[in-house]
Amino acid sequence: MALRNFLTSPDLFGPQSIEDMYPAIKGISAMIQLMSAAPFMFLPVLVGISAAKRFGANQFLGAAIGMIMTTPDLGGKEAFWDIFRLPCYTNKLCFTSYSSSCGCLVVGNFRKILPQKIAICS
């Protein structure tokens, strides 16, 4: 990320940025940005796996919750979902690790509580 800042910042090595002075490196600059941002895009998946392990949930389900959190629709045009007349705001959930770990906490608690409730009912 820092290397891209050197390539795109004006007035650092001249009146224009290096990318503007040498247009042939625009592709390399975009590739550097892609490679530096990729680990942060998959961070909710890794957090979901480790949170699921920590809270006693299935790790594959934690990875799935983390993958859901990387969906760009969570930061899209629609600001909230109407779930049972309760607004669930989605505009700040995309690529967050907090919501992934909270989802794994809920799934882990369901996994601990649900067998006890089912055993009582039968």
N, C-alpha and C positions, 0 to 999 in steps of 0.2 A: 504494500500500500504506500509506503514511503517513497519507493522508487517511482511510482506513478506520479506522486506529488512533485518530484523533481522534474519529471518530463512535462507536466502540464502547467506548472506555475509560471506566470509571466513575471518579468523583471528579475528573474533569478540569475540567468546567464546572459541576459540581453533584454531588449525591449519587448520581445515576444517570448513565448514558451519554446522549449526545445522542440516540442511536437509541432508547433506552428512554423518554426524555422526549417525543420526537416520533416515534411509530410510523409516520407517513406516509413517512419517509425510509428505511425498511428496504429497499425495492426499489432506491433509488438507491445505498445502501450496498453492496448485493449486486452491482449493476452495476459499481461502482467496483472492487470486489474482482476481479470477472471480467476486467475490462479490464487491471488491473495484473498479473494472474497469467498472462495469455495468452502474452506473449512468452517466458516461462520454460518454458511447456509445449512450445513449438515449438523451443526451443534445441537439443535433440538432433538435430533434422532439419538445422538449419543447420550444426552441428558435423560431422555426418556428410557433408554436401556438401563442406565445406572440407577435412576430413580425407581424403576420397576423392581430392580434387584433389591434395593434398599427397603422398599415398602412392602415387599413380599408378593408382588404381582408377577404375571408372566412377562418375561423380557421381550418376547416377540410382540406382545400387545403394547408394551412401552415403546418399542421402536415404531409401531404403527401409529401410536398417538403422536410421537415426535414427527413422523412423516406428514401427518395431517397438519401439524403446526407449520410446516414449510410450504403449504399451499398458498399461492399468491391471492386466492379469493378472500382470504381472511383480512387482507389489507386493501380490498378493492373498493368498488363504487358504493356498495350497500354498507351503511354504517352499523346496522344492527340486524339481528334476527329476532323475530317475534316467536318466542317459545312459550306456549301456554300463557299468553298475555304478559309475559315478562320480557323486557328488552335485553338481549344479550349483545353487547357491543363487540364488534369484531375488527374495528379499524386499526387497533394497535396490537393484535395478537399474532400477526404474521412474523415468523422467524424469532419467536420469543421462547426462551428456555423455561421461564416461570410457568407458563400455562401448560407446558409439557410435563413438568414435575408435579403440578397440581392435579393433572389428569391421572397420572400414575398413582398419586396418593389416594384418590377417590376409588380407582380400580382395586388397589391393594386393600382398602378398607372393605369394599364389597366382597372381595374374595375371603376375607376373614369372617365377616358377619353373616354372609348369605348362607353358608352351610349350617350354621347354628339355627337360623330362622327356619330353614327347610326341615331340619330334624325335629323341631318343635311342632311344626304343622302336620307331620306324618304320624 
